[in-house]
């Protein structure tokens, strides 16, 4: 009888401990936010601004959002029955434990609190946890902590010096989409640093392939697009994405509105680099791209796409490259722009579009495009 009672108490203790861990894990998992920064008309938000001339889009993330649904999670032991005095006391103790756990997590994750910032020794412990653990929920919690701390400029250097870049990048090989997304968010925050970008460039091809092959509109795909956007804030590594531009246009045409905007930010970074104009013009674009210019499409999507086209048109040296224009294959962006100029009034719905600004922008772009593609000497 005594042995059975001891076993029962041990089992109850394990159940309570497991429930508390699960509660903290759910609270930690609920803290998710993807902040986006758009730099228009100025330099990109990279720590070393000398390396990023010109306007660039920069996306960074921080996992510090409160999830109202997860705030109310309370694990009650099986004997906390409603209507009994013992059950009432047990439920009160459970609520108190959940409240203390929630406050502890909030204190750690609050961006306005100094307690959010981990010391180098604490960061080292978290990195060791990421490197050694194989449990998805542990990896997720550790990566959230790293992502929060990587939002601070000085911590980006510390995490790099502790060898954190390859440790986090190794997690990209996981098949768990939640863990992979958290790893991409950490790398995204770390990439807002010139030296970190130099070291992260070796992972760009893997991130690009994973982003393109991920489920359309998934969180992993969006996190990958944000990281690639940060890595193309400067012109130094943009050439590494040259063979994937056609895939980005495919994602743009097939994706939802959020995916469209993320791809537009990435393409705009590429379009502002004169060295990438030729690669953009030779990229294959889906035939459905023209259907975006109708009154049903989001006005901001159309305007940003026009800015990309204008940058390509301005940066491509048409006179010097006149001889190679025949090398652009059918179905390329070059042929699309050529048809855009010829058939805009008929197939792109300018006359039927309800927004006056869109009509004006398209009209101005067509006039500017005609000066290069159809010079007066050829008329």
Phi, psi and omega in degrees: 000317179296321180295317179297321180295319178298315178300321179296318179294319178298316179299318179296320178297319178296321180296316180296315180298316179297320179296319179296317178298319180295321179298312180297321179298317179294322178296318180294320182294333182286350185271097184216132174203135176247101180276143180238135176243133178240117180259109181245126176080010179215189181281157179290159183275061174258146184305317179261092188290345180292341183267004185223070178290149176088166181285137181216153173268136183225124179245132174221157188230155178211127183271078182225023182270142177273130177261113185296329181292319182284344178298329186269009183288122176225126178267123179255136177294157186296337182270002181277069183281142179289135176101354178248151182295316179296321179295321179297316179294320180296319180292324178295318178295322179295318178296321179296318178297317180296321179296316178296320179295318180296318180294323179295318179294316180298321180295322179288323189266352182290123181289346181266005182247138178295339180292343178295325186283116178276149176285163177305323179295320178291321177298323178297319178295319179295318178296321176297322178296317178296321184287325188263330187281147174243001180278123183304318184290329176289316178299318181298313180296318180294320180291326176297317178298318178295319179298319177298318182283332178289350176287346179263134187301315184291331178289335178297321177291319182296314180298322177295315181294334177278002181080025185285335184298305179293331179295314179289320181297331178297332180292342179298342180279354181290155177265352179284115184295327181292314179295319180296319178300316180297322178295320178295323178295318178298312180297326178298313178294322179291334184286353177279056185195128187297317181291322177296322177299319180299324181275335181275350184299333182291346179260000185297318181296319178295316179297320180296313180297317180296322181294318183289323184270352179292163178302134184303132178069012181285164179296324178296318180295318179293320178295321177296319178296322178295319179295316179296326177297316177296322182289344179254016175299322175261166181278352193294325186245009184293330182297339181289345180257007186301320183281356182250003183298321178299321179292326178293321176296326177294316177298321180298317183288324186268339187282169175282185186297320180295318178295320179302314182295322179294319178294322179298320178298317179295313181295326179295321175301317180292321184291338180277356177261114181303329181291343181261358184299316181295319179295323179291320182291330181273351181294141177282133180240145180292150181295338181285355181298323180295332182289349178291336183273065176224173187288350179274338184282151178301132182301318182295325178297315180296315183295319179291323177295323176295323177298320177298313179299319179296318179296319178297316180297321181285326185274337180281127181276091188296318182294316182290331184255021182300325183288336184264359182295334178287348181277346179287126183287159177292137185093359179280169178297328177300313180292326178298315180294325178296315176291328177303316182290322185281319191248014187303313184298331186269310191256347183258001170069032180297315185293329183267353182289137188278344185265124184292321181297320178298317179300316182295315181297316179295319179298316179296320180294319180297319179296318180290322179294324181295330180295330182266316184279330181229070180296156185299332181295339181262354183283000000 
